Each structure stands twice: as structure tokens, then as C-alpha cells.
Amino acid sequence: MANSVTSSDTIRNRAAWISALASFTIFGLKLGAYKITGSTAVLSDALESIVNVIASLVALFVIRFASQPADHEHPYGHGKAESFSSAFEGGMIFFAAIMIIGEAVKALINHEPTQQLEMGLLIVGGAALVNLALGLYLKRVGKTHHSEALRASGAHVISDVLTTAGVMVGLGLVMLTGLQWLDPVVAILVGLQLAYSGYTIVRSSLGILMDEQDEDILENLAEALRKNRVPGIIDIHHLRTIRSGRFHHVDAHMVVPEYWDVTQAHEVTHAFENRVVADYDFDGELAFHLDPCKKSYCSACDVENCPIRLQPFKEGHPFTVKSLTGGPHPTNQVAYDKSGSSQKN
């Protein structure tokens, strides 16, 4: 496991370096295209690339920081730093969008002319191809190695490619029609698209920082729980997750037979936790609070030769996202008298 984690950290760090170097190159190309054309739309594309440069440098630091192991001050690790990075990137994108719209409105009012659009199109098109390759690479590494910062950067870079495509269409229309006002109008549309992109990135990052439930992640965990279920694991409920980068802490209540002693309950639970973590898509740990069945789960318990059974086994509780995150699911009610003995209602 340690070698796997180290290798994953190395790949994420390499991706962050590639992102930083590529972002500098792409920004240089777009800035050159603006100097040649004087196009407000190209300027808007270049301003977004400044965000890419800053965000890639921040991600480079954050990914190295997030890869540090858990310590006394950070018992769940440093992974949440990646969510701060992606939230910062989303905020920068939104800020750039406001700047772009402001510059475009000024250009629309002042009727600023454009020039040498053919050369500008070639340069911007080349930058878009480099950006496309970078965005796909970052998204793949981010998804494979569970890096929120790289996923956010990849999503931003892909949106940058779409932005550049819109700019190229705008420049083409100006060339075909001679209508100079189309250039700042395209820039305004680019700004609006970026503002929405920045909002979605910030919204997603804040969700992780606030431990918002992710249905896809919970379904993956539910599948691992279903796959490794054994007799005696009667019910799991009140499941909660804390995401810290690629490391997830999961706690839940687990119902086990009330006649099991501490040693047996511990051994079964510990083995179950290890198997689930091995089949889960993320690094993590499970912590179960054990609840005794209190003879109220008999028809959902498949333990053979149970000495306290009140009803025959019918069907086990399904481990779905809804059932796992909800409350307990007893199948029959048991009343206890003052002596502690039980009677079925």
C-alpha cells in the first residue's frame, strides 16, 4: 500500500509540473496573438490563461502538501488542501470573467479595431490543441489518482479550449462580415461562460470541504459493502463519510448478534473493514459502532444455529445508499420486561 501511495503521489506531482509549464507556454502564445490582432476576444482568452498559470502554480504547491501523511495535527491527512486549491481556482476564473466582460464592454463602446486576424487564428488554434491535450491528461490523472486539484484544473483547461473555440468562431465572423462589434460581443459571451464555469468549480469544492454527500462515491462504497458482507453483519446504518483528498474516513453503526463476545465481534468487524477498503476506489478507513441485535432483526439475520432466534430468516437488508445512510431497520419488535428477559410482540 505504501509503495502504491508513493507512486500515486509522484504521478500527481509530475502532472502538476506539466500543467504549470504548459500553462506558461499557452499564455505566451495567446498574449502574442493579442499583440498581433488587438482583438478583445483574444485578450479575454489570454486573461483566462493567466488564471491557468496562477492556478497551476497553486496546485503544484497544494498537491505536494496534500501528499503528506496524516500527523498529530491532521489526523485525517492533508487532502482537503486540494479542495481549497480547486475553490481558489474557481474564484480566480470568476474574477477573470468579470475583467473580461469589463474590457469587452469598453471595447464595444470605443469601437476598437482588429488586425491580422488570420495570423491570430493560427496562433490561437495551436494554443487550443496544446490545451486540449493538457486538459484530457489532467482529467485522466485526476480521476485515476483521486486528485481534486488536478480534476478541477483539467475541467478548467477543457473549458478554456471551448472558450478558445468560441473566440476563433468570433474572429472568423469578423473576417467574413467585417463587423468589428462582433469581436467584443464574443468576448462578453466568453466572460459569461467563464463566470458559470468558475461558479460550478467553487460549488463543487465547497461541497467537499463541507463533507457534502456524493452519490457516486456512496454507491461505490455500498457495492464494496455488499460484496464483502458475511453472516453476522446484520445491518449497517447512519453511515457518514469525511473526504480528505483521496483518503476517506467512514463511520457507521453496524448491527451484530447480541450473543457474540467482544473478541468475535472485533475479529469479524476488522476483517470486514479490511476487505471493504481493499475493494473501495479510494484510500481510507472504516470505523463501526457495534449495536447488538436485541432480537429485533431475526428475519433479516442469516446466522445459522442462532441460540436466541425468535423468527426464521427471510431476507437480509439490502445495502443501498438510502438504507446505509438512514436509520436502523429492525424487522420485528421485542419488548423487554424489568428482569431483562425479552418477549416477542
C-alpha positions in Angstrom: 0.0 0.0 0.0 2.8 2.4 0.9 4.6 1.9 -2.4 1.3 2.4 -4.3 0.6 5.7 -2.5 4.2 6.9 -3.1 3.8 6.1 -6.8 0.5 7.9 -7.0 2.0 11.0 -5.3 4.8 11.0 -7.8 2.4 10.9 -10.8 0.2 13.7 -9.3 3.3 15.9 -8.7 4.5 15.3 -12.3 1.1 16.2 -13.7 1.2 19.4 -11.7 4.6 20.3 -13.1 3.5 19.6 -16.7 0.4 21.7 -16.1 2.5 24.7 -14.8 4.9 24.6 -17.8 2.2 24.1 -20.4 0.1 27.0 -18.9 3.1 29.4 -19.2 3.6 28.3 -22.9 -0.1 28.7 -23.8 -0.3 32.1 -22.1 2.7 33.3 -24.1 1.0 32.1 -27.3 -2.3 33.9 -26.6 -0.6 37.1 -25.4 1.4 37.1 -28.7 -1.8 36.6 -30.6 -3.4 39.6 -28.8 -0.4 41.8 -29.6 -0.8 40.9 -33.3 -4.5 41.3 -33.6 -5.6 43.8 -31.0 -8.7 41.6 -30.6 -10.7 41.9 -27.3 -11.9 38.3 -27.7 -8.3 37.1 -27.9 -7.4 39.3 -24.9 -10.3 37.5 -23.0 -8.7 34.2 -23.9 -5.3 35.4 -22.7 -6.7 36.7 -19.4 -8.2 33.3 -18.7 -4.8 31.8 -19.4 -3.3 34.0 -16.6 -5.7 32.2 -14.3 -4.4 28.9 -15.6 -0.8 30.0 -14.8 -1.6 31.1 -11.3 -3.9 28.1 -10.6 -1.2 25.6 -11.9 1.4 27.2 -9.5 -1.0 26.9 -6.6 -1.9 23.3 -7.5 1.8 22.5 -7.7 2.3 23.6 -4.1 -1.0 22.2 -2.8 -0.6 18.7 -4.3 2.8 18.4 -2.7 1.3 19.5 0.6 -1.7 17.2 0.3 0.5 14.2 -0.3 2.0 14.4 3.2 0.8 11.6 5.5 -1.5 12.1 8.4 0.1 13.5 11.6 -0.9 14.6 15.1 -2.3 18.0 14.0 -4.0 16.5 10.9 -5.3 13.0 11.8 -7.2 12.7 8.6 -4.3 13.8 6.4 -3.8 16.9 4.3 -6.0 16.0 1.4 -8.6 18.8 1.9 -6.0 21.3 0.8 -6.7 20.1 -2.8 -10.3 21.3 -2.4 -9.1 24.7 -1.2 -6.9 24.8 -4.4 -9.8 24.0 -6.7 -12.1 26.5 -4.9 -9.3 29.2 -5.3 -9.1 28.3 -9.0 -12.9 28.6 -9.4 -12.8 32.0 -7.7 -10.0 33.2 -10.0 -11.9 32.1 -13.0 -14.9 34.1 -11.9 -12.8 37.1 -11.2 -11.2 36.8 -14.7 -14.7 36.6 -16.2 -15.6 39.9 -14.6 -12.4 41.5 -16.0 -13.1 40.1 -19.5 -16.7 41.4 -19.6 -15.5 44.8 -18.4 -12.8 45.0 -21.1 -15.2 43.9 -23.8 -17.8 46.5 -22.8 -15.2 49.2 -23.1 -14.1 47.9 -26.5 -17.7 47.8 -27.7 -18.2 51.4 -26.6 -14.9 52.7 -28.0 -15.1 50.7 -31.3 -11.5 49.4 -31.1 -10.4 47.9 -34.4 -8.7 44.5 -35.0 -5.9 43.5 -37.5 -4.1 40.5 -38.9 -6.8 38.1 -37.8 -5.5 35.2 -39.9 -2.2 35.0 -38.0 -4.1 35.4 -34.8 -6.4 32.5 -35.7 -3.4 30.2 -36.4 -1.7 31.0 -33.1 -4.8 30.7 -31.0 -5.7 27.4 -32.8 -2.3 26.0 -32.0 -2.7 27.0 -28.3 -6.1 25.3 -28.3 -4.6 22.0 -29.4 -2.0 22.1 -26.7 -4.6 23.0 -24.2 -6.9 20.1 -25.3 -4.1 17.6 -24.8 -3.2 19.1 -21.4 -6.9 19.1 -20.2 -7.5 15.5 -21.1 -4.3 14.5 -19.4 -5.1 16.3 -16.2 -8.6 14.9 -16.0 -7.4 11.4 -16.6 -4.6 11.7 -13.9 -7.0 13.4 -11.5 -9.7 10.8 -11.9 -7.3 7.8 -11.7 -5.3 9.1 -8.8 -8.1 10.9 -6.9 -6.8 14.4 -7.1 -9.5 17.1 -6.7 -7.0 19.8 -7.7 -6.0 18.1 -10.9 -9.6 17.3 -11.8 -10.5 21.0 -11.3 -7.5 22.1 -13.4 -8.5 19.6 -16.1 -12.1 20.8 -16.2 -10.9 24.4 -16.3 -8.4 23.7 -19.2 -11.1 21.9 -21.2 -13.4 24.9 -20.7 -10.5 27.1 -21.9 -10.4 25.0 -25.1 -14.2 25.7 -25.6 -13.6 29.3 -24.9 -10.8 29.5 -27.5 -13.1 27.7 -30.0 -15.7 30.4 -29.4 -13.0 33.1 -29.9 -11.9 31.5 -33.1 -15.5 31.5 -34.4 -15.9 35.1 -33.4 -12.7 36.1 -35.3 -13.8 34.1 -38.3 -17.1 36.0 -38.3 -15.3 39.3 -38.1 -13.2 38.3 -41.1 -16.2 37.2 -43.1 -18.5 40.1 -42.3 -16.2 43.0 -41.4 -18.4 43.7 -38.4 -15.9 44.8 -35.8 -18.5 44.9 -33.0 -18.7 41.1 -33.1 -15.3 40.8 -31.5 -16.2 42.4 -28.1 -19.6 40.6 -28.2 -17.8 37.3 -28.4 -15.6 38.4 -25.5 -18.7 39.1 -23.4 -20.1 35.7 -24.2 -16.8 34.2 -23.3 -16.9 36.0 -20.0 -20.4 34.8 -19.2 -19.4 31.2 -19.9 -16.3 31.5 -17.7 -18.3 33.0 -14.8 -20.6 29.9 -14.9 -17.6 27.6 -15.1 -16.0 29.3 -12.1 -19.2 29.1 -10.1 -19.5 25.3 -10.7 -15.9 24.7 -9.7 -16.3 26.7 -6.5 -19.7 25.0 -5.7 -18.2 21.5 -6.1 -15.1 22.3 -4.0 -17.2 23.8 -1.2 -19.3 20.7 -1.2 -16.3 18.6 -0.5 -15.0 21.0 2.2 -18.4 20.7 3.9 -18.5 16.9 3.6 -21.4 17.0 1.2 -22.6 13.5 0.2 -21.5 12.3 -3.2 -24.0 9.8 -4.6 -21.4 8.2 -6.9 -18.9 7.7 -4.1 -21.5 6.4 -1.8 -22.7 3.9 -4.4 -19.1 2.7 -4.9 -18.8 2.2 -1.1 -22.2 0.4 -1.0 -21.0 -2.0 -3.6 -17.9 -2.8 -1.6 -20.0 -3.4 1.5 -22.4 -5.7 -0.4 -19.6 -7.7 -2.0 -17.9 -8.4 1.4 -20.9 -9.0 3.6 -20.8 -12.2 5.7 -23.2 -13.8 8.2 -23.4 -11.8 11.4 -23.2 -8.4 9.7 -27.0 -7.9 10.0 -27.4 -4.2 9.3 -25.4 -1.1 8.6 -26.9 2.4 9.1 -26.1 6.0 9.9 -23.2 5.8 7.5 -21.2 9.0 7.1 -18.1 9.9 5.1 -15.4 12.6 5.6 -13.4 13.1 2.4 -9.8 14.4 2.7 -8.4 14.3 -0.8 -8.1 10.7 -1.9 -8.4 9.5 1.8 -11.9 8.9 3.1 -12.9 8.3 6.7 -16.2 6.3 7.0 -18.1 5.8 10.2 -21.3 3.9 10.7 -23.4 1.7 13.0 -23.3 -2.0 12.4 -25.7 -4.5 14.0 -24.3 -7.8 15.1 -25.7 -10.8 17.1 -26.1 -9.8 20.7 -24.7 -13.1 22.0 -21.3 -12.5 20.2 -18.5 -11.7 22.7 -16.1 -8.8 22.2 -13.4 -10.9 20.6 -15.6 -12.4 18.0 -17.3 -9.1 17.1 -13.9 -7.4 16.8 -12.4 -10.2 14.6 -15.4 -10.3 12.2 -15.6 -6.5 12.0 -11.9 -5.9 11.5 -11.7 -8.5 8.7 -14.8 -7.0 7.1 -13.3 -3.4 7.2 -10.1 -4.6 5.5 -11.9 -6.3 2.7 -14.2 -3.3 2.1 -11.2 -0.9 2.0 -9.4 -3.1 -0.5 -12.4 -3.0 -2.9 -13.1 0.7 -2.4 -11.9 3.0 -5.1 -10.3 5.4 -2.5 -7.8 5.0 0.3 -9.5 5.1 3.6 -10.6 3.6 6.9 -13.8 2.4 8.4 -14.9 2.8 12.0 -18.0 0.9 13.1 -20.0 1.5 16.2 -21.4 -2.0 17.1 -25.0 -2.4 18.0 -26.5 -5.6 19.5 -29.4 -7.0 17.5 -31.6 -7.2 20.6 -33.6 -10.0 18.8 -35.3 -7.4 16.6 -33.6 -8.3 13.4 -34.3 -12.1 13.3 -36.0 -12.3 9.9 -33.1 -10.3 8.4 -30.3 -12.3 10.1 -28.7 -15.3 8.3 -26.6 -16.6 11.1 -27.1 -20.3 11.3 -27.9 -22.1 14.6 -28.6 -18.8 16.4 -29.5 -19.6 20.1 -31.7 -16.6 20.6 -33.7 -16.5 17.3 -37.3 -15.6 17.6 -38.2 -15.7 13.9 -36.9 -17.6 10.9 -34.6 -15.9 8.4 -36.4 -14.5 5.4 -34.2 -11.9 3.6 -31.2 -9.7 4.5 -31.4 -6.0 4.5 -30.2 -4.6 1.1 -27.1 -2.4 1.4 -28.3 0.6 -0.7 -27.2 4.2 -0.4 -30.5 5.1 1.1 -30.6 2.3 3.7 -26.9 2.8 4.7 -27.2 6.5 5.3 -30.6 6.2 7.0 -31.6 4.9 10.4 -31.8 1.3 11.8 -34.1 -1.2 10.2 -35.4 -3.7 12.7 -37.8 -6.4 11.3 -39.7 -7.3 14.5 -40.3 -5.5 17.8 -39.2 -7.0 21.0 -40.5 -6.0 24.4 -38.3 -6.3 27.5 -39.6 -6.9 31.0 -38.0 -5.4 34.1 -35.9 -8.5 34.6 -34.2 -8.1 31.2 -35.8 -11.1 29.5 -37.5 -10.5 26.2 -40.9 -11.3 24.7 -41.9 -11.1 21.1 -44.8 -8.6 20.4 
